[in-house]
Amino acid sequence: MEGTFFITLDYLKQLGACREGQREFQRVFPDGGEYQAILDRCADEGRVDFGSWLFNHIGATNDVRIYEEKIDAPNRGIIFAGDIKLKAGANVKFLLSGRGIQALPGSRWPSRRRPTGRSSPRRGSRR
């Protein structure tokens, strides 16, 4: 599956999304939206709870996101449905990956922050 997987409000209801999640989804994506675009919006708004819920119900994608430059955004987070590869490290509030996070040689992590994420999809994922 790819991050372009299209999600509608009816699909979220079928998955058992909470009313708050349904309302927020309808407000931001009234005609539906692509999975990764929804996760990006969750990250922008600091809604790790919504992003994690989607991971649990939809699963990981085969997509890869590579960051060439260091990410210095301590008040923002990243939620990505596939693999994340960091070439220069990151200083972010949270970092969630549907597949895994790889800090490539030469990347640096602040000592108080370590990458978080999981290396395999959770229950209910599609491939």
C-alpha positions in Angstrom: 0.0 0.0 0.0 1.1 3.6 -0.6 0.4 6.8 1.2 -1.9 7.9 -1.6 -4.5 5.4 -0.2 -7.7 7.5 -0.1 -9.7 7.7 3.1 -13.3 8.9 3.4 -15.4 9.8 6.4 -17.5 6.7 5.8 -14.4 4.5 5.9 -13.3 6.1 9.2 -16.7 5.4 10.6 -16.4 1.7 9.5 -13.1 1.5 11.3 -14.7 2.9 14.5 -13.3 6.4 14.6 -14.4 8.4 17.6 -16.8 11.3 17.1 -14.1 13.9 17.8 -11.9 12.3 15.1 -14.8 12.1 12.7 -15.7 15.8 13.2 -12.1 16.9 12.8 -11.6 14.8 9.7 -14.8 16.2 8.1 -13.7 19.8 8.9 -10.3 19.4 7.4 -11.0 16.8 4.7 -14.7 17.2 3.7 -14.3 15.2 0.5 -11.8 12.7 2.0 -8.0 12.7 1.7 -4.9 10.7 1.1 -3.6 8.7 4.0 -0.2 10.4 4.2 -1.8 13.9 3.8 -4.0 13.1 6.8 -1.0 11.9 8.8 0.9 15.1 7.9 -2.0 17.2 9.1 -2.1 15.2 12.4 1.6 16.0 12.9 1.1 19.7 12.1 -1.6 19.9 14.7 0.2 17.8 17.3 -2.4 15.1 17.2 -0.2 12.1 17.9 -3.3 10.3 19.2 -5.1 10.5 15.8 -2.0 9.6 13.9 -1.3 6.6 16.1 -5.0 5.5 15.8 -4.6 5.5 12.0 -1.5 3.4 12.2 -3.3 0.9 14.3 -6.2 0.7 12.0 -4.7 1.1 8.5 -1.1 0.1 8.9 2.2 1.0 7.3 2.9 1.9 3.7 5.8 1.0 1.4 6.8 4.7 1.0 10.2 6.1 2.0 10.8 9.7 3.1 14.4 10.8 3.1 15.5 14.0 4.9 18.7 15.3 3.5 19.1 18.2 5.9 18.9 18.3 9.7 15.4 18.9 10.9 15.4 21.5 13.7 11.8 21.9 14.7 11.5 21.2 18.5 7.9 22.2 18.7 6.7 20.1 15.7 6.5 16.4 14.9 6.6 14.0 12.1 4.2 11.2 11.4 5.0 9.1 8.3 3.3 5.8 7.3 6.5 4.3 5.7 10.2 4.3 6.4 12.0 7.5 7.5 15.6 8.0 6.7 17.5 10.9 8.3 20.8 11.9 6.8 21.6 14.7 9.3 19.5 14.0 12.4 16.4 15.7 13.8 15.4 17.8 16.8 11.6 17.3 16.8 8.9 17.0 19.4 7.9 13.5 18.2 8.8 11.1 15.4 6.4 8.3 14.4 7.0 5.9 11.6 4.8 3.2 10.1 7.8 1.0 9.3 11.0 2.2 10.8 13.4 5.1 11.3 17.0 5.0 10.1 19.6 7.5 11.1 22.1 7.3 8.3 25.8 7.5 9.0 26.8 11.0 10.0 23.5 11.9 11.5 23.3 13.3 15.0 20.7 13.0 17.7 20.4 15.3 20.7 21.3 13.3 23.8 17.9 13.8 25.4 15.9 12.7 22.3 16.0 9.4 20.5 14.0 8.4 17.5 10.7 6.6 18.2 8.7 4.5 15.9 8.1 0.9 15.1 9.7 -1.4 12.7 6.6 -3.5 11.7 3.0 -2.8 11.0 0.4 -3.3 13.7 -2.7 -5.4 13.7 -5.2 -4.5 10.9 -2.5 -3.3 8.5 -2.8 -3.9 4.7 0.0 -4.7 2.4 
